[in-house]
Amino acid sequence: MDFIPKITAVSYLNTIPFVYGLKHADNLRAELTLAPPADCARNFIEGKADIALLPAAVVPTLPDAHIITDYCIGAVGAVRTVTVMSNHPINDVKRIWLDAHSRTSVQLCGYLAKHKWRIEPEWLAMSDYSRVEKPEEGDAFLLIGDKVFGYEGRFPYIYDLAVEWREATKLPFAFAVWVARKGVPNEVTDALQHALTFGVEHTWEAITESAYMGKDNGLTAYEYLTRNIDFILDEEKHRALKKFWDSGIRIEPRSY
């Protein structure tokens, strides 16, 4: 295979089986970059990557991108790492501070605010996470990724967005999907599919090779990856994405 693709993937715990597969599969050579979801999108848009694990909300805006594998970062129940946290019930929230790292989670939060929670909060961009330490009356915080683990148990009200979506739609959700730009050879996307399969089938080995072994010898990471994350992009998740995309929700948070 002469073409060596540039691949960008998410730098969170939920991606380490994919990363393990990309590093250890014997039929794919690639240049791999890891970044938060928003930066993965930026890398792809700016032409720095041929293949990317992209936030699902971004995909319809990119005419040069098409979904290429049967894998995703998804959930059929609680995802645990995409949450709205607050000292107040969601119906009493006046402001939602939005994690800047994932456009999908922001738009999903907007969908739930409109169609499930029936609220119209002020949407504020959050890049300084120290704000979470000193919430004001009426504040709620959309937090995603590994940082969520550090805030678990800190707020009396925690809304798991995958659970909220499931209650509203009866569907699972896909937060990120693999895409390639037009012109990437089929043999490369086939090799990627094989590499991802290898990685998912070796989730425990991926943990042991990562920084997530921790004090519990990787058991927390393994439980999260096998109970909270669902990696298969099946027909139900495709239906969920279509419903999400067709909703037309566009949240543009105000800078603070």
Secondary structure, 3 states (H helix, E strand, C coil): CCCCCEEEEECCHHHHHHHHHHHHCCCCCCEEEEECHHHHHHHHHCCCCCEEEEEHHHHHHCCCEEEEEEEEEEECCCCCCEEEEECCCHHHCCEEEEECCCHHHHHHHHHHHHHHHCCCCEEEEECCHHHHHCCCCCEEEEEEHHHHHHHCCCCCEEEEHHHHHHHHHCCCEEEEEEEEECCCCHHHHHHHHHHHHHHHHCHHHHHHCCCCCCCCCCHHHHHHHHHHCEEECCHHHHHHHHHHHHCCCCCCCECC
